[in-house]
Amino acid sequence: MGVAYLIYVGVHYWRLNGEPDAAVSQTGRGHRLFWEGFVVSATNPKSLAFYAAFFPQFIRVGADITEQLLILCVTFFVIASILTAGYAVLAGNVRRYVTGAATEKVRNRISGTLVIGAGLGLALVRR
């Protein structure tokens, strides 16, 4: 059953005409997108676990914890902001090369081929 579904999905990708999906191509206002991303990150349990595991390594016992956490948070925020801004600039420059009907069709064909290959590989696996 899973093999047939994977092959069906792969063939479906192959048949797509290359028109960009309307739901994917919507844009929003910058500040709204920022706050949506902030809320998702702030409430992500993996982020909280990361901070709980990462920060204690750099905190000295006996020193003022408020000052240390402030320095760590500001440093982390600045580094993350610079990296994220770099990703945004890179994505903005690359966008013109990876959008459009022709590249969408190529992506659909590659995705379809991979999904069909996964279905065929699953069919050939011996139990």
Sequence and secondary structure as in RCSB ss.txt:
>XXXX:A:sequence
MGVAYLIYVGVHYWRLNGEPDAAVSQTGRGHRLFWEGFVVSATNPKSLAFYAAFFPQFIRVGADITEQLLILCVT
FFVIASILTAGYAVLAGNVRRYVTGAATEKVRNRISGTLVIGAGLGLALVRR
>XXXX:A:secstr
 HHHHHHHHHHHHHH      TTTT    HHHHHHHHHHHHHT HHHHHHHHHHGGGG  TTS HHHHHHHHHHH
HHHHHHHHHHHHHHHHHHHHHHH SHHHHHHHHHHHHHHHHHHHHHHHH   
